[in-house]
Amino acid sequence: MNTCDSFAVIELKEQTIIAEVADRLTRKYSAIPPDTVRAVVRHAHERFDGRPVREYIPLLVERYAEKELSLASFDAGLIA
């Protein structure tokens, strides 16, 4: 496996984990439309474009997205 193949595998794995994050947050924030949750996760993930160290990006994406979704839920009166 060459370097390009390794990067492709890492990118695919990261995309799979990010999709799992979106699914998990969609279930947790079921009062928010799934498309909105996915958009929030996508926006959080875009914050890390071009960053060389990728190991913790899914965790950070989940934290950023969850914070934003939690605030949106609170502001909309979906949670007290």
Z-matrix of the N, CA and C atoms (Angstrom, degrees):
N
C 1 1.452
C 2 1.525 1 107.76
N 3 1.324 2 116.31 1 128.10
C 4 1.459 3 119.05 2 179.47
C 5 1.531 4 110.59 3 -89.82
N 6 1.329 5 115.75 4 177.52
C 7 1.465 6 121.46 5 -175.80
C 8 1.523 7 111.84 6 -61.06
N 9 1.318 8 117.62 7 -40.97
C 10 1.469 9 120.81 8 179.86
C 11 1.525 10 110.98 9 -62.69
N 12 1.337 11 116.06 10 -40.75
C 13 1.459 12 120.03 11 177.49
C 14 1.522 13 110.81 12 -63.96
N 15 1.324 14 117.46 13 -39.73
C 16 1.464 15 121.57 14 179.19
C 17 1.519 16 110.84 15 -62.01
N 18 1.337 17 116.71 16 -44.30
C 19 1.462 18 120.13 17 178.92
C 20 1.524 19 111.01 18 -64.32
N 21 1.328 20 116.83 19 -37.43
C 22 1.464 21 120.47 20 179.37
C 23 1.524 22 110.61 21 -64.82
N 24 1.326 23 117.07 22 -40.23
C 25 1.461 24 121.46 23 178.40
C 26 1.521 25 110.29 24 -65.39
N 27 1.328 26 117.06 25 -43.72
C 28 1.468 27 121.17 26 178.73
C 29 1.526 28 109.77 27 -61.75
N 30 1.318 29 117.60 28 -45.20
C 31 1.469 30 121.95 29 179.93
C 32 1.523 31 110.67 30 -61.96
N 33 1.334 32 117.14 31 -43.37
C 34 1.459 33 121.10 32 179.12
C 35 1.524 34 110.47 33 -62.92
N 36 1.322 35 116.69 34 -43.54
C 37 1.465 36 120.67 35 179.30
C 38 1.529 37 110.04 36 -62.69
N 39 1.322 38 117.24 37 -43.66
C 40 1.463 39 120.77 38 179.47
C 41 1.528 40 110.22 39 -62.42
N 42 1.315 41 117.99 40 -43.54
C 43 1.464 42 121.22 41 179.25
C 44 1.528 43 111.12 42 -62.21
N 45 1.320 44 117.00 43 -38.79
C 46 1.463 45 121.23 44 178.16
C 47 1.523 46 110.55 45 -63.83
N 48 1.320 47 116.85 46 -44.42
C 49 1.464 48 121.01 47 179.73
C 50 1.526 49 110.26 48 -65.93
N 51 1.322 50 118.07 49 -40.74
C 52 1.467 51 121.54 50 178.76
C 53 1.532 52 109.73 51 -63.26
N 54 1.316 53 117.88 52 -38.79
C 55 1.469 54 121.07 53 176.51
C 56 1.529 55 110.31 54 -63.10
N 57 1.337 56 116.85 55 -39.44
C 58 1.464 57 120.84 56 176.63
C 59 1.527 58 111.01 57 -64.70
N 60 1.324 59 116.84 58 -38.67
C 61 1.471 60 121.31 59 176.23
C 62 1.526 61 109.21 60 -60.24
N 63 1.325 62 116.76 61 -47.30
C 64 1.467 63 120.65 62 179.80
C 65 1.524 64 111.05 63 -60.66
N 66 1.318 65 117.40 64 -42.10
C 67 1.470 66 121.05 65 178.19
C 68 1.527 67 111.13 66 -62.68
N 69 1.317 68 115.94 67 -44.92
C 70 1.466 69 120.90 68 -179.14
C 71 1.534 70 110.80 69 -62.57
N 72 1.331 71 116.33 70 -44.53
C 73 1.465 72 119.81 71 -179.41
C 74 1.531 73 111.66 72 -71.55
N 75 1.323 74 117.68 73 -30.38
C 76 1.465 75 120.93 74 175.51
C 77 1.522 76 110.12 75 -63.46
N 78 1.325 77 116.78 76 -40.66
C 79 1.469 78 120.29 77 177.19
C 80 1.526 79 111.08 78 -68.37
N 81 1.318 80 116.59 79 -42.38
C 82 1.462 81 120.77 80 -177.28
C 83 1.529 82 111.55 81 -67.54
N 84 1.323 83 117.12 82 -39.29
C 85 1.463 84 122.31 83 -178.25
C 86 1.529 85 109.25 84 -109.12
N 87 1.322 86 115.98 85 58.65
C 88 1.464 87 121.30 86 -173.97
C 89 1.530 88 113.05 87 -65.96
N 90 1.329 89 118.12 88 -18.19
C 91 1.468 90 120.77 89 177.96
C 92 1.535 91 111.75 90 -77.30
N 93 1.313 92 116.46 91 -14.66
C 94 1.468 93 121.34 92 178.24
C 95 1.528 94 107.55 93 -96.63
N 96 1.329 95 117.90 94 134.61
C 97 1.471 96 119.72 95 -179.77
C 98 1.540 97 111.60 96 -55.20
N 99 1.331 98 116.62 97 136.49
C 100 1.469 99 120.44 98 -178.79
C 101 1.529 100 113.76 99 -53.79
N 102 1.328 101 117.63 100 -37.55
C 103 1.471 102 119.71 101 178.66
C 104 1.520 103 111.31 102 -62.70
N 105 1.322 104 116.48 103 -35.44
C 106 1.463 105 120.69 104 178.09
C 107 1.520 106 110.49 105 -68.07
N 108 1.322 107 116.26 106 -43.15
C 109 1.473 108 120.14 107 178.78
C 110 1.522 109 109.74 108 -61.12
N 111 1.330 110 116.65 109 -46.39
C 112 1.468 111 119.81 110 179.59
C 113 1.529 112 111.24 111 -62.15
N 114 1.324 113 117.34 112 -37.28
C 115 1.470 114 120.61 113 178.41
C 116 1.525 115 110.95 114 -65.90
N 117 1.319 116 116.83 115 -39.21
C 118 1.470 117 120.66 116 177.98
C 119 1.523 118 109.81 117 -64.54
N 120 1.327 119 117.24 118 -43.75
C 121 1.469 120 121.30 119 178.57
C 122 1.529 121 109.78 120 -63.91
N 123 1.314 122 117.15 121 -43.82
C 124 1.472 123 121.05 122 179.40
C 125 1.532 124 110.45 123 -60.90
N 126 1.326 125 116.49 124 -44.18
C 127 1.467 126 120.88 125 178.93
C 128 1.533 127 110.54 126 -62.62
N 129 1.327 128 116.97 127 -43.12
C 130 1.471 129 120.32 128 178.32
C 131 1.527 130 110.43 129 -62.65
N 132 1.329 131 116.79 130 -39.42
C 133 1.464 132 121.29 131 -179.47
C 134 1.530 133 111.01 132 -67.40
N 135 1.320 134 116.38 133 -36.86
C 136 1.469 135 120.49 134 -179.93
C 137 1.524 136 112.24 135 -63.71
N 138 1.313 137 117.55 136 -23.96
C 139 1.468 138 121.12 137 178.18
C 140 1.525 139 111.58 138 -59.88
N 141 1.318 140 116.23 139 -23.59
C 142 1.460 141 120.67 140 -174.57
C 143 1.528 142 113.21 141 -104.75
N 144 1.331 143 117.20 142 10.06
C 145 1.466 144 120.15 143 176.48
C 146 1.526 145 109.84 144 -56.54
N 147 1.309 146 115.65 145 134.30
C 148 1.458 147 121.06 146 176.30
C 149 1.517 148 115.21 147 81.15
N 150 1.315 149 117.45 148 -1.23
C 151 1.471 150 119.60 149 178.51
C 152 1.524 151 108.29 150 -77.21
N 153 1.327 152 117.43 151 132.26
C 154 1.459 153 119.78 152 -174.38
C 155 1.531 154 114.42 153 -74.04
N 156 1.304 155 118.04 154 -33.39
C 157 1.469 156 120.65 155 -178.96
C 158 1.523 157 107.61 156 -92.63
N 159 1.340 158 116.48 157 118.99
C 160 1.463 159 121.14 158 -170.90
C 161 1.527 160 114.06 159 -109.46
N 162 1.338 161 118.71 160 -8.29
C 163 1.458 162 120.92 161 -170.40
C 164 1.523 163 114.12 162 -57.65
N 165 1.321 164 117.32 163 -39.89
C 166 1.461 165 120.65 164 -172.94
C 167 1.523 166 113.38 165 -101.10
N 168 1.300 167 117.43 166 4.16
C 169 1.461 168 119.90 167 -176.07
C 170 1.529 169 112.49 168 -61.39
N 171 1.331 170 120.79 169 -44.93
C 172 1.470 171 118.16 170 177.92
C 173 1.536 172 113.12 171 -57.98
N 174 1.306 173 117.08 172 -40.28
C 175 1.465 174 120.61 173 177.94
C 176 1.527 175 110.61 174 -63.26
N 177 1.320 176 116.68 175 -45.80
C 178 1.464 177 120.68 176 -179.83
C 179 1.525 178 111.32 177 -66.04
N 180 1.316 179 116.96 178 -39.09
C 181 1.467 180 120.98 179 177.25
C 182 1.524 181 109.56 180 -60.47
N 183 1.323 182 116.39 181 -45.88
C 184 1.467 183 119.64 182 -179.72
C 185 1.527 184 110.65 183 -61.90
N 186 1.304 185 117.22 184 -42.80
C 187 1.472 186 120.18 185 179.96
C 188 1.521 187 111.91 186 -64.02
N 189 1.332 188 117.49 187 -47.23
C 190 1.466 189 120.79 188 179.12
C 191 1.527 190 110.99 189 -62.33
N 192 1.326 191 116.65 190 -46.65
C 193 1.462 192 120.55 191 -177.89
C 194 1.526 193 110.69 192 -65.30
N 195 1.321 194 116.69 193 -42.32
C 196 1.465 195 119.47 194 -179.43
C 197 1.526 196 111.09 195 -63.94
N 198 1.305 197 116.84 196 -39.96
C 199 1.467 198 120.15 197 177.85
C 200 1.528 199 110.17 198 -61.39
N 201 1.323 200 116.57 199 -46.18
C 202 1.463 201 120.62 200 -179.74
C 203 1.527 202 111.42 201 -64.40
N 204 1.332 203 117.07 202 -42.38
C 205 1.464 204 120.61 203 179.75
C 206 1.526 205 111.40 204 -67.39
N 207 1.304 206 116.45 205 -38.34
C 208 1.460 207 120.78 206 178.20
C 209 1.526 208 110.54 207 -63.13
N 210 1.328 209 116.33 208 -45.35
C 211 1.467 210 120.32 209 177.98
C 212 1.527 211 111.10 210 -63.48
N 213 1.317 212 116.89 211 -41.41
C 214 1.465 213 120.68 212 179.10
C 215 1.524 214 110.63 213 -64.42
N 216 1.327 215 117.21 214 -40.21
C 217 1.463 216 121.25 215 178.46
C 218 1.517 217 110.81 216 -64.24
N 219 1.310 218 116.41 217 -43.35
C 220 1.463 219 121.26 218 179.57
C 221 1.526 220 110.23 219 -64.45
N 222 1.334 221 116.58 220 -46.73
C 223 1.468 222 121.19 221 -179.50
C 224 1.531 223 111.83 222 -61.91
N 225 1.327 224 116.63 223 -33.85
C 226 1.465 225 120.83 224 -179.10
C 227 1.524 226 112.11 225 -84.61
N 228 1.329 227 116.62 226 -1.97
C 229 1.458 228 120.31 227 -179.45
C 230 1.512 229 113.62 228 76.82
N 231 1.338 230 116.87 229 17.26
C 232 1.458 231 120.66 230 -179.79
C 233 1.519 232 111.79 231 -78.92
N 234 1.341 233 116.27 232 -23.76
C 235 1.459 234 121.49 233 175.17
C 236 1.516 235 107.90 234 -133.80
N 237 1.314 236 114.93 235 152.47
C 238 1.475 237 119.34 236 -179.78
C 239 1.505 238 110.35 237 -104.82
